[in-house]
Amino acid sequence: MNPDPKHGKVPQVGPDVAEYIDRFLEAKTAANTRRAYRCALLEFLDGARGMEDLVKVQPDEIVAHRNNLRAAGAEPTTVNARLCAIRGFFRSLKARGIVQNNPAEAELVPGYRVTDVSKANGLTPEELRALLATCDDSLMGLRDRAILHVGVIEGLRRSEISALNLDSIQKDGEHRILVLRDTKGGHMAKIKLDARVYDAIQDYLAARGGQLNPRDPIFVSCSRNGSRARRLSAESVNDIIQRHAAHAGLGKIITAHSMRHTNATLSIDAGAPVQKVQRQLRHKDPKTTMRYYRNMDDLRKAGSDYVRW
């Protein structure tokens, strides 16, 4: 259940529980983590009024919640992330002396085992060309082409694409860079800006015209309604990529996250060291980078391809 009213019923918790949640989230440095954890906690604690309700929580309730999430179609990684929020919340309550034991400890409520291969779909070079070919030379087409370049070549997340401002493009010595102020880890990041990406963005901005300020968003709505010129949301970035994938007739589910998978696959295929790709995508663990790569690599080089007689 999402605490955003537009998604349906809003979870309700008592003021004391809300205060405990706020205290727990204050320690998290990343805004995205705080948002995701708040959703997970409100979802689980819906109806909890005070400390007495928190003390009563038992491992069996959390196990049932985990199983319900999975039965509702949530991916194992999503369920594990929500368990992590619940586990951390009760760990903080235990540290404060509010509860004696953590009912969400991994030994009591284990998460799901995650496969080494990601389910997200990356693009082959042929598919990527087909996707880019759906972008015409209209203002919207130039914008969408620039978004695809940023996603594939720079490997940005959809939230990071949404957050880009004009002053995100800077010079560092002889190189142009992108300054990412709103990353998943909550830390500012700087990555090299590829000339192809820079040119695609400049083509779009030239067509957009008008007097632009450094703090203005790069990617804005082209709609003719009241949202025109407003910053594209992360959801809108995803919708744009899905729309072009459908127009290209790719025949598989493509999302904004698929652009990061494509970045990893094409980079490693071209000979880039995994460590460089890991740094580009800002993964803490190189295993995550390899999960992005393996799903396509296994299809290209399946064991059956070596069977000859």
C-alpha positions as CSV (number, residue, x, y, z in Angstrom):
1,M,0.0,0.0,0.0
2,N,1.4,3.4,-1.0
3,P,1.0,6.4,1.4
4,D,0.3,8.6,-1.6
5,P,-3.5,9.2,-1.6
6,K,-3.7,8.9,-5.4
7,H,-2.8,5.2,-5.1
8,G,-5.8,4.5,-2.8
9,K,-6.3,4.3,1.0
10,V,-3.7,6.2,3.0
11,P,-2.2,4.2,5.8
12,Q,-2.9,5.6,9.3
13,V,-0.7,5.5,12.3
14,G,-0.9,7.2,15.7
15,P,1.1,10.3,16.5
16,D,3.5,8.4,18.7
17,V,4.2,5.8,16.0
18,A,4.6,8.6,13.4
19,E,7.2,10.2,15.7
20,Y,9.2,7.0,16.1
21,I,9.2,6.6,12.3
22,D,10.4,10.2,11.8
23,R,13.2,9.7,14.3
24,F,14.3,6.5,12.6
25,L,14.3,8.2,9.2
26,E,16.2,11.3,10.3
27,A,19.3,9.1,10.5
28,K,19.1,8.1,6.8
29,T,21.1,10.4,4.6
30,A,19.6,9.5,1.2
31,A,16.2,11.2,0.4
32,N,15.2,8.2,-1.8
33,T,15.9,5.8,1.1
34,R,13.8,7.9,3.5
35,R,10.9,7.9,1.0
36,A,11.1,4.2,0.4
37,Y,11.4,3.3,4.0
38,R,8.5,5.5,5.0
39,C,6.3,3.8,2.5
40,A,7.4,0.4,3.7
41,L,6.8,1.2,7.4
42,L,3.4,2.9,6.9
43,E,2.4,-0.1,4.8
44,F,3.2,-2.5,7.6
45,L,2.3,-0.4,10.6
46,D,-1.1,0.7,9.2
47,G,-3.5,1.0,12.2
48,A,-0.8,1.1,14.9
49,R,-1.7,3.7,17.4
50,G,1.0,3.7,20.0
51,M,3.9,2.0,21.7
52,E,1.7,-0.8,23.0
53,D,1.0,-1.8,19.3
54,L,4.7,-1.8,18.5
55,V,5.5,-4.0,21.5
56,K,2.9,-6.5,20.4
57,V,4.4,-7.1,17.0
58,Q,5.5,-10.7,16.6
59,P,7.8,-12.4,13.9
60,D,4.8,-14.3,12.6
61,E,3.1,-11.1,11.6
62,I,6.1,-9.9,9.7
63,V,6.4,-13.3,8.0
64,A,2.8,-13.1,7.0
65,H,3.4,-9.6,5.7
66,R,6.4,-10.8,3.7
67,N,4.4,-13.6,2.2
68,N,1.4,-11.4,1.3
69,L,3.7,-9.0,-0.5
70,R,5.2,-11.8,-2.6
71,A,1.7,-13.2,-3.3
72,A,0.6,-9.8,-4.5
73,G,3.4,-9.9,-7.1
74,A,6.2,-8.0,-5.4
75,E,9.7,-9.1,-6.6
76,P,12.0,-10.7,-4.1
77,T,14.3,-7.7,-4.2
78,T,11.3,-5.4,-3.4
79,V,10.2,-7.6,-0.5
80,N,13.7,-7.7,0.9
81,A,14.0,-3.9,0.7
82,R,10.8,-3.5,2.7
83,L,11.9,-6.1,5.2
84,C,15.1,-4.1,5.6
85,A,13.1,-1.0,6.5
86,I,11.0,-2.9,9.1
87,R,14.1,-4.7,10.5
88,G,16.0,-1.4,10.9
89,F,13.0,0.3,12.4
90,F,12.6,-2.3,15.2
91,R,16.4,-2.4,15.7
92,S,16.3,1.4,16.4
93,L,13.3,0.8,18.8
94,K,15.3,-1.8,20.6
95,A,18.3,0.5,20.9
96,R,16.0,3.1,22.5
97,G,14.6,0.6,24.9
98,I,11.1,0.8,23.5
99,V,11.0,-2.9,22.6
100,Q,13.0,-5.8,24.2
101,N,13.6,-7.8,21.0
102,N,13.6,-7.2,17.3
103,P,10.8,-9.3,15.8
104,A,12.1,-8.7,12.3
105,E,15.7,-10.1,12.7
106,A,16.8,-12.1,9.7
107,E,17.0,-15.3,11.8
108,L,13.3,-14.9,12.5
109,V,12.1,-13.4,9.2
110,P,14.5,-14.4,6.5
111,G,14.3,-12.5,3.2
112,Y,14.2,-14.1,-0.2
113,R,17.2,-15.4,-2.0
114,V,18.0,-13.3,-5.0
115,T,19.2,-14.7,-8.3
116,D,22.5,-13.7,-9.7
117,V,20.7,-12.7,-12.9
118,S,18.6,-9.6,-13.0
119,K,15.1,-9.8,-14.5
120,A,15.3,-6.4,-16.1
121,N,15.8,-6.3,-19.9
122,G,18.8,-4.6,-21.5
123,L,19.0,-3.7,-25.2
124,T,21.2,-5.0,-27.9
125,P,22.8,-2.5,-30.2
126,E,20.2,-3.3,-32.9
127,E,17.3,-2.7,-30.4
128,L,18.9,0.5,-29.2
129,R,19.1,1.9,-32.7
130,A,15.5,0.9,-33.3
131,L,14.5,2.7,-30.0
132,L,16.4,5.9,-31.0
133,A,14.8,5.8,-34.4
134,T,11.4,6.4,-32.9
135,C,12.6,9.9,-31.8
136,D,11.8,12.5,-34.5
137,D,13.2,16.0,-34.8
138,S,10.3,17.7,-33.0
139,L,10.9,19.3,-29.6
140,M,9.6,16.2,-27.9
141,G,11.6,13.9,-30.0
142,L,14.8,15.8,-29.4
143,R,14.0,15.8,-25.6
144,D,13.3,12.0,-25.6
145,R,16.5,11.3,-27.7
146,A,18.5,13.2,-25.1
147,I,16.9,11.3,-22.3
148,L,17.8,8.0,-23.9
149,H,21.4,9.1,-24.4
150,V,21.7,10.1,-20.8
151,G,20.1,6.8,-19.6
152,V,22.2,4.5,-21.8
153,I,25.6,6.2,-22.1
154,E,25.8,7.8,-18.7
155,G,23.7,5.0,-16.9
156,L,21.7,7.4,-14.8
157,R,18.7,6.4,-12.8
158,R,15.3,7.9,-13.8
159,S,15.3,9.9,-10.6
160,E,18.7,11.3,-11.4
161,I,17.6,12.2,-15.0
162,S,14.6,14.0,-13.6
163,A,16.8,15.9,-11.1
164,L,19.2,17.3,-13.7
165,N,19.4,21.1,-13.9
166,L,21.3,23.2,-16.4
167,D,24.0,23.8,-13.9
168,S,24.4,20.0,-13.5
169,I,26.6,20.3,-16.7
170,Q,30.0,21.7,-15.6
171,K,33.6,21.8,-16.7
172,D,36.3,20.0,-14.7
173,G,39.6,20.8,-16.4
174,E,39.4,19.7,-20.0
175,H,36.4,17.5,-19.4
176,R,32.7,18.2,-19.2
177,I,31.0,16.5,-16.3
178,L,27.6,15.9,-14.9
179,V,27.1,16.8,-11.2
180,L,24.5,14.5,-9.6
181,R,23.1,16.1,-6.5
182,D,20.2,13.7,-5.8
183,T,21.7,10.1,-6.0
184,K,20.4,6.9,-4.5
185,G,23.2,6.9,-1.9
186,G,22.4,10.5,-0.9
187,H,25.9,11.8,-1.9
188,M,26.8,14.1,-4.6
189,A,28.5,12.4,-7.6
190,K,30.4,13.6,-10.6
191,I,30.6,11.6,-13.8
192,K,32.2,12.4,-17.2
193,L,29.8,13.8,-19.7
194,D,30.1,12.0,-23.0
195,A,30.3,14.2,-26.1
196,R,27.3,12.4,-27.7
197,V,25.2,13.1,-24.6
198,Y,26.2,16.7,-24.5
199,D,25.4,17.2,-28.1
200,A,22.0,15.5,-27.7
201,I,21.1,17.8,-24.8
202,Q,22.3,20.9,-26.6
203,D,20.2,20.1,-29.6
204,Y,17.2,19.7,-27.4
205,L,17.9,22.9,-25.4
206,A,18.4,24.9,-28.7
207,A,15.0,23.7,-29.9
208,R,13.4,24.5,-26.5
209,G,14.7,28.1,-26.7
210,G,13.7,30.8,-24.2
211,Q,15.6,32.4,-21.4
212,L,16.9,29.6,-19.1
213,N,18.5,29.9,-15.7
214,P,21.2,27.7,-14.2
215,R,18.8,26.1,-11.7
216,D,16.1,25.4,-14.4
217,P,15.5,21.7,-15.0
218,I,17.0,20.2,-18.2
219,F,14.1,17.9,-19.0
220,V,10.6,19.4,-18.9
221,S,7.1,18.5,-20.1
222,C,6.2,19.4,-23.6
223,S,2.5,19.0,-22.9
224,R,0.1,21.8,-24.0
225,N,-1.7,21.7,-20.7
226,G,-0.8,23.3,-17.4
227,S,2.2,21.0,-16.9
228,R,4.1,22.5,-19.9
229,A,7.7,23.5,-19.0
230,R,7.5,21.7,-15.6
231,R,10.2,19.4,-14.6
232,L,9.6,15.8,-15.7
233,S,9.1,13.5,-12.8
234,A,11.0,10.2,-12.5
235,E,7.7,8.4,-13.4
236,S,7.4,10.5,-16.6
237,V,10.9,9.6,-17.6
238,N,10.0,5.9,-17.3
239,D,6.8,6.4,-19.2
240,I,8.7,8.1,-22.0
241,I,11.1,5.2,-22.4
242,Q,8.3,2.7,-22.3
243,R,6.3,4.5,-24.9
244,H,9.3,4.6,-27.3
245,A,10.0,0.9,-26.6
246,A,6.4,0.1,-27.6
247,H,6.7,2.2,-30.8
248,A,9.9,0.4,-31.7
249,G,8.1,-2.9,-31.4
250,L,10.9,-4.5,-29.3
251,G,8.6,-7.2,-28.0
252,K,9.9,-7.1,-24.4
253,I,9.4,-5.0,-21.3
254,I,11.7,-2.0,-21.4
255,T,11.9,0.5,-18.5
256,A,14.1,3.3,-17.5
257,H,16.1,0.9,-15.5
258,S,16.8,-1.1,-18.7
259,M,19.0,1.8,-19.8
260,R,21.4,1.0,-16.9
261,H,21.4,-2.7,-17.9
262,T,22.2,-1.7,-21.4
263,N,25.1,0.6,-20.2
264,A,26.6,-2.3,-18.3
265,T,26.2,-4.8,-21.1
266,L,27.5,-2.7,-24.0
267,S,30.4,-1.4,-21.9
268,I,31.6,-4.8,-20.7
269,D,31.1,-6.2,-24.2
270,A,33.3,-3.5,-25.6
271,G,36.1,-4.4,-23.1
272,A,35.5,-2.0,-20.2
273,P,36.8,-3.4,-16.9
274,V,34.0,-4.3,-14.5
275,Q,35.4,-1.9,-11.9
276,K,35.0,1.1,-14.3
277,V,31.4,0.1,-15.2
278,Q,30.7,-0.3,-11.4
279,R,32.0,3.2,-10.8
280,Q,30.0,4.6,-13.7
281,L,26.8,3.1,-12.4
282,R,27.8,3.9,-8.8
283,H,27.2,0.3,-7.5
284,K,28.6,-0.4,-4.1
285,D,29.2,-4.1,-5.0
286,P,30.6,-5.3,-8.4
287,K,28.2,-8.3,-8.1
288,T,25.3,-5.9,-8.8
289,T,27.1,-4.8,-11.9
290,M,27.6,-8.3,-13.1
291,R,23.9,-9.1,-12.4
292,Y,23.1,-6.4,-14.9
293,Y,25.4,-8.1,-17.5
294,R,24.8,-11.8,-17.0
295,N,21.1,-12.0,-18.1
296,M,22.0,-10.9,-21.7
297,D,25.4,-12.7,-21.7
298,D,23.8,-16.0,-20.8
299,L,21.5,-15.7,-23.8
300,R,24.2,-14.8,-26.2
301,K,26.6,-17.6,-25.0
302,A,24.3,-20.4,-23.8
303,G,25.8,-23.8,-23.2
304,S,23.7,-25.2,-26.0
305,D,25.7,-23.1,-28.5
306,Y,28.7,-25.2,-27.9
307,V,27.0,-28.5,-28.6
308,R,28.4,-29.7,-32.0
309,W,28.7,-33.1,-33.7
